[in-house]
């Protein structure tokens, strides 16, 4: 005796066999889309620094203030690092927003420092006063 399947039974069998495969495919597609969105978000290569109190970040900020003081003969002191990003090049670029003070006057500054720790090279690339924070 041969069992005859109804169209409804054949459809249910097809759906139950395809659902796990479709779900797996959907997960793969979503993963690819998320990864490509992440890559597009950092096309310029800058990554936000999560720990602004990291000793290396503080050292970079202090270096920037010290070098700036030498160049313009000022007495700025680092108060804190407000925001930061890094970019891997042939070394590491640090783009920092810092708060610094000269006597009692505080101001925000955007600094960029290039660092190559394995050769002990470090250069102040830019140091500019920010009049308004966006």
N, C-alpha and C positions, 0 to 999 in steps of 0.2 A: 504494500500500500504506500502510495506516494502522498506526502503532505503538501498541500497547496497553500502557499502563503497569500494572504490578502494584500492588497496595495498598502493598507495601513500598517500591517506587520512589516512589510518590506521597507517602508519609509522609516519606521521606528528603529529597525535594525541598522539602516544606513546612518541615521542621526546618531545613534549610540556609538557606532564605530568611528564616525567622523569628528564628534565633539572633542575628544581628547587631542586629536591631531590639530584641529582648528585652534584650540586654546593654546597649544604649544607654539603654533605659528604666530598667533597674536602676541604672545609674550616675547618672542624673538623680534618681531617688527617693532613693538614698543621699546624694547631695549636699544635697538639700532637708532630709532628716532631720538631717544633721550641722549645717547652717546653723541650723535651728530649735533644736537642742540648745545651740548656742553663744549664741543670742539669749536663751534661757531662763536660761542660766548667768549672764548679766549684766543681768538685768531691772532690778536696782537701779542699774545704770549704773557700778558700780565696776570698774575695770580694774587688775590687778596691775602695779606698776612693775617693769620688768625690770632696769633699771640703777639700782641704789640709790646709785651713786657719781656719778650725773649731777649736774653743777654746780647745776642748778635745784633738784633734790631736796635737795641739801645746803644750799643757800641758804634754802629753805623751812624745813628743820629748824632751822637756826641762828636764823632769824627767830622761830620758835616758842619756842625757849629764851630768847632775848633779851626777848621780850614777857612771857613768864612771869616772868622775873627782875624786870622792872619792876613787875609786878602784886603779887608776893608778897615782894619785896625779898630775893631769894635770889641765889646765885652759881653756879647750875648751868652746866655746860659740856657741849656736845655731844661725845659719844664716837663714835657711829656711828648710821646708819640701819639698822635690823634688817629692817624690812618696810615696804612702802608700797603704797598704791592711790590712783588718781585717779578723779574723777567730774566729767564736764563738766556744768556748770550755766550760769548767766550769769557765767561765769568757770570756774575749776577748783578743786574741793575736793581737798586732799591729806590723806589719812588715813595717818599714819605711826606706826610703832612705833620709838621711838628709845631708845638707851642714852645716859644722861647721868650726869655725876658732880658731886658737890658735895664739894670737897676729895678725899678718897680713897674716899668712899662712892659706889658706882655704883647706878643704878636704871633700870628700864624705865618708859617713859612712852608713853601713846597720845595723839597730838596730831592736831588737825584744823585746817588752815589753808585759808582761802578766798583765792584769788589771781586777780586780773584784770590780767594783765601789760600789756595794751594801754592801760590807764588808770592803771597804777602803783598800783592799790589792792590791799591785802593785810590780812587780819584773822585773828587767832588766834581760832578758834571754841571749841576745847576743849583742855585740857591736864590729863591725869590720870595719876597714878602707878599702875602695874600691880604688884600685889603678887605675883601668880603668873602665869606664862606658861602658856597652855593648850596 
